[in-house]
Amino acid sequence: MSAFFGPGGNSAEFYADGKKHTFEAPEWLQTYGLDAYEYEGGNGVNLSKDTALIIGEKAREFDIKMSLHAPYFISLSSVEEEKRKNSTGYILKSAQVAQYLNAEIIVIHAGSTAKLDREVALTLAKETLRETLETLKENGLYGIKLGIETMGKVNQLGTFDEVLSMCELDDTVVPVVDFGHMNAREQGGVFTVTDDYKWIFERIEKAKGAKCAETLHCHFSKIEYTKGGEKKHLTFEDELFGPDYAPLMKAIAELGISPTIICESAGTMAKDALEMKQTYLNFLK
């Protein structure tokens, strides 16, 4: 078993090499030495069916594991029923496009807690997810993984425990662990040694089973934070904010698992993803 590494979106290196279109990304990534790619639909999944099908075909041709990030404006926990219904619609559209992209998982932000009690927000999010699952079934799209991401801001719904709670709803609802988010939310120091990372996989195995833990979809970047949590994504050149990726690479190698690690560094996501992959391969030796 081997881990997969790739960028979230197109990096500075991609454009520096003269590339302009995302359908060029799979071949470029394979040449660069990476094997995963997350299509960034955070501002809306606006690409056409034809373009998505081309990207998906290129991903198959060049053995790139695909995922799709759903829009940031999804709010599973909104007190407004219309916003929750719209969120189901955004996930439905994301699932349709993910199918064209040959993507196995949609990454979803649950939304804000606003002024709600966190348990109330969690209850609303679960109800929206139930309705979303029914909508996917009605449209023949049930089965694609809905990945609920751990979030980096204190006022967002998405602690590790909250994510695992949402994932109890269905086998197709799975955690997406963003290590940078978790570190920023807790003001740093969350992940310092290998066992800190291993604990995450152990918790997921207990909650969702061995396969879910072994094939976990993850995000990684160094993130600047304030008292409110996440402020902005950084590059691996930053030495002030964490977390350190090396203990994670060691943990993955020692556990013998094959997660997908999507790097979300600011502009250097391909370069930093490759750095993680090379470190991981060194631990395998």
N, C-alpha and C positions, 0 to 999 in steps of 0.2 A: 504494500500500500504506500502511496506517495501523496504528499500534499500538493495543492494547486495554488499558484500565485499569479496575481495580475492587478491591473489598475482599475480604479473606478473612473471611467471616462478617459478621454484622450489627453495624454501628457504633453509637456513642453518638448520632450524628445521626439514624440510622434510628429509634431508640426515642424520641428527643426530638421527632420529628415525629408521635408517637402510633402508630407501627407496632408490631405485636406478633408477627406471623407471617412466616416466611421466604417464603411464597408471595406476600407483598406486596413482597418485595425487588426483583424485576425491574422493575416499574413505577416504584418509588421511585428505583432506580438510573438509569433512563433520564431521569427528570425531573431528577435531581441532576446529570446530565451524564456519567455513566459507562457503560461498555459491557461489563463483565465481572464475574463473581461466582464465588467459590470456596466451595462448601459445606463447612463444617468438620465432618468426621467423626472428628476426632482422638481423641475419647473413646468412639468407637463409632458405626457407621453405623446408627442406630436408627430412622430415619423409616420410615413405612409406604410401601408401593408406591403407594397412592392419593395420599398427600401428595407423594411424589417426582414422580409424573406431573403433578400440578397445577403444581408449581414448574417442571418442564420445559416445560410448555405456556406458562406465563407468560414464561419465558425466550425462547421462540421468538417469542411475540407482541410482546415489547418489545426484541428484538434484543440480548439479553444472552448473551455467550459464557460457557458454564458449564464448571466443573471441580469435582472432588471431592477433598478431602484424606482419604486413608485413615487408619485408626486409628494412633495413635502407638505402640501396643503391638505392632505388627508387628515381628518380628525375623527377618529373612532369614538372619542370620548366627549364630543361636543354636547352641550345641553340642548342645542337646536336640532330638532329631528331632521330638518331639511339638509343640514350639513352632514349628518350621519348618513342619510340616504345618498347624498352626493358622493360621499367617501366610498360607499359600496360601488357606485358607478365608476369611480376612478380606478378601483381595484379590478373591476370587471374589464375595463378597457386595457389596463395593464396586463391582465391575464391573456387577453386576446393577442396583444403585441408580443408578450413573452413567448407564446406558442410559435409565432412566426420567427422569433429570434433564436429558437431552440434553447430557450432559457429554462432552467429547472426550478428557479425560485424567484419570487418577487419580494423585495425588501420593503418593509412598511414601517413608517413612524406612526405610533398610536395616537399622538396628539398631546395637547396640553391639559394639565389638571385645572388650569385657571384658578378660580377661587373655590373649586369643589373640594370636598373631602376626597382623599385619594381612593378610598374604597368605593365611593360613588362613581368617580371617574372610571375606575377599573370595571365596575359593573356595566356602565354604559358601553365601554369598549368591547366587552365580551358579547353584549347583545348585538352590537353592530357586526361583529365578526360572525356570529351565528347567522344573521340575515345575509351576510356576504357569502357564506358557504352555501346557503340555499340558492342564492342567485347564480353562483357559479355552477351548481348542479343543474339548474334549469336551463343554462346556456351551454351545457356540455363541456364545461371547463374545470369541473372539479378534479382535483388530483395534483395540480400544480401547487408547489409549496408556498404558503404564505409565511414569510419570514418576519417576525416581529423583532424590531431592533432595540437593543438597550440604548438609552438616550443619555446625553451629556449635560443637560440643563436640569437644575433642581425642580423647576416648575413643569417639566415634561413627564408624561406617563411613560415609564420605561426603565424602572430599576430592574435588576436581574430577577428579583423575586416576582415583580409584576409581570415581566415577560413570561416567565415560567408558568405563572398562573393563567395567562391568556392562552398559552400553548396546551393547556389541559383540555381545551374544547374539542380538538380533533387531531387525528394523526398528521394531517396536512398542514397544521399550524405549528411552526417550529421557531426556535429562537435564532436570532442573528446577533452574535455577540460582537459589539464594537468595544474593543479593549481601551481605545483612547477615550471614548465617551465615558466608560465606567470610571476610568482614572480621573478624568476632569470633574465628574460629578462629585467625587469624594475628596477633591482637593489634592490629588496625587498620592503616591505611595501605596496604591492598591496592588500593583504588580511589580514586585522587585526580585523575586526568586522563582525558580522553576515550579515549585509546589504551588505558588499563588495561581499560576496558569492551569496546572493540572487539576486544581480544585474545581475550576469552571467545568471542565469536561466530565469530572466525576459527578457533579451535581446534575448535569444534563443527562448523563447516563441513567441516574436514578429516576429522574423525572420523565424522560422521553424514550429511554432505551439505548442500547449500545450503538445501534446503527446511526441514530441521530447525533450522538456525541462524536462518533468516528468520522462523520461526514459533515460536521458543523460548518455553516457558512459564517465567516467572520470578516470584520473590518478592522484595519489597524492604521493608526497614524499618531503622531505626536500632536497634542492639542493644548493650546494655551487656555488657561481657565481663570475665573474670578470667583468671588464668593457665590455667585449664581450658577457656577459650573462652566461648561464649555463656552469659550470666546471665539477662537478661530483655529483652523488646522494649520500645522506647521510642516516643515520638512525634517528629514532625519539629521540635518546639519545642526538643528537646534539642540543646545546642551542644557537648557534650563528646565524645560517641561518634558514629561515622559508620555507614555511609559517606555521602558527599554524592551526592544523586540527579541533580543538574544535569548533570554530565558524561555520565551514562548516557543522559539524554534527548537530549543533543547527539549522542551516538554513534548512537543509534537513528535520529535524523533524518538524519544524514549518510550512514548506511549504506542508508537507504531500505527498511528492513525492517519487519515487522509482528508483533513479539512480543506476548505477553500479560503485563502486569505486575500482579501481585496484591500489594496493599499489606497488610502485617501489622502495622501500627502498633498500639500498645496503646490500643484504644478509638476512635482517630481515623482508622481505616483508610480510610473513604470520603473524609473531608476531605483526607487526605494523598495519596490516589490522585488526587483531582481536581487538587491542586496539581502533582503530577507531570505529569498530562495537559496542563494549561495551559502548563507550562514546555516540554513537548515540542512543542505546537502553535506556540509562539512561535519555536522553533528551525526550524520548517518554513517560516516566512514568509521 
